[in-house]
Amino acid sequence: MARRSYFLFFLFCTVSSYAQPGGKRSFEFLQIPASARQAALGGVNVSLADQDVNFFFASPALVSDTLAGMASASYQFYVADVGQAAFAYAHTFRGIGILAFGVQHLRYGTIQSYDPSGSPLGDYKSGETAWVVSKSHQVGHFRVGANLKLVFSNLAGYRASALMVDLAGVFIHPQQDLRVGLAIRNLGTTLSEYTDTGDTSLPFDVQVGATFKPEHMPLRFSLTAYALTGKDVTYYDPASGDDEPGTLDKVLRRVNFGAEILFHRNVNLLLGYNYRQHQELKLEEGGGGAGISLGFSARIKAFEFVFSRSGYVAGNGGYTLTLSSNVERMLKRR
């Protein structure tokens, strides 16, 4: 079962909306949303500022002093026994300003190993981890930020590590509820390879997006363009007999849509649509909800709970839970 789970998960990573065609890059888990809110909004967002402490994983410019003291824990349930845990905390230091700290860990479960003859060699536990430190600074209506990431990967005994940085900025409109963000993600270098002859490619990406709330509507919209560094994010096999993707199809595969229905200041409904994920994971007989994500957030006293479901294929999806609270405020009250 563990061996089958491992194969299914890497099949998912290869064709998912968060990977290049063919899965040619390592450390792709960094493209997976780290929290329930980001997952519910389609998985990609670099403009929703000051709403969630976890968003510095996506863009270091999205966390300001307003989120100081916030701590958060998230867990994502994927296929079989694969899961991802993420932890985040933001604190304001005297003379330095706000710093955010985070850990993102994807666990692949136990993998059974066999030699060429089929004899069992034992079990391996595999996973990938990123340790992140984030700093942001505001200048007028602009905020800039940077993430420093130390990333480790252990896949069935093969290990690799890398040092990466994210650079980002966001424009905050002084009068309208409008945010425009830009993030340059996963710049860096490999510290160690999986093998002596390995040539690891990092999941470098440039993303740009905007979040806007109409003045008299209880709605907030987000539109994010991603995978802007790749020449082609579609996979097309002429021998399949399918029509080659057109220009509009190729453009939409780089766009993620998200929306929030603001029922109450403590209760929101979250929606997302990732066209690329829909096209790559849908079944021949129908989309089956692939690429569509749903969620809600609820604030109860000092705690905020966020839940999301991301659709993969018919009847299957990933579920994410996030629990957040301002721990510094709670300690001061006590």
Secondary structure, 3 states (H helix, E strand, C coil): CHHHHHHHHHHHHHHCCCCCCCCCCCCHHHHCCCCHHHHHCCCCCCCCCCCCHHHHHCCHHHCCHHHCCEEEEEEEECCCCCEEEEEEEEEEECCCEEEEEEEEEEEEEEEEEECCCCCEEEEEEEEEEEEEEEEEEEECCEEEEEEEEEEEEEECCEEEEEEEEEEEEEEECCCCCEEEEEEEEEEEEEEECCCCCCCCCCCCEEEEEEEECCCCCCEEEEEEECCCCCCCCCCCCHHHCCCCCCHHHHHHCCEEEEEEEEEECCEEEEEEEEHHHHHHHCECCECCCCCEEEEEEEEECCEEEEEEEEEEECCEEEEEEEEEEEHHHHHHHC
